[in-house]
Amino acid sequence: MQKKLHIKKGDTVVVIAGNSKGQKGKVLQVIKEKERAIVEGVNMMKKHTKPNAENPQGGIVETEASIHISNLMVFDGDQATRIGRRMGDNGKLVRYSKKTGKEI
């Protein structure tokens, strides 16, 4: 069974460890099996590609590589914050900011 992750697609996050430390970006994809996420503009890598229909010239393409979830922190408003879960008004679990207490 997979555990719940504190980051979802569409969240704005800040990198707290690694080569991209301090960079902010939007989560494009979450890979639950590996507990990794792909963040827009963070952890860029160069990939050599053959010519294809999408890129007829081929060459070197710069793209985002995945980064481990533990190295990311949700950025809420103007500060990074930890995430908690509590029952909302409608009886469903909602995520909230531990610093401000408001729902995300």
C-alpha positions, 0 to 999 in steps of 0.5 A: 500500500502506498502512503499519502504524499504531502505534495500534489500536482499543481502545488507550488513548492520550494526545494530544501536540499540538493543542487537546486536548493532554494528554487521554486516551481510548480509540480507538473507530475507526481510519481507515487511509486518512486516518491518523486515529483517533476517540478517546472524549471527545477533539476534541469538535465540535458538529453540527447535525442534522435531526430523524430516527428516532434523534433526533426532536427534532433540534438540536445534537449533540456528537460526537468528530471524528477526530484525526491519528495523529501527534498520539497516543501509546499510554498504557501503564500510567501513562505514554505510550510509543512502540511497537516491533514484534518477533517474539513467542514464537509467530512473529508480530509483536507490539507492545511498549512501548519504555519498559518492554519489555513486550508490548501 
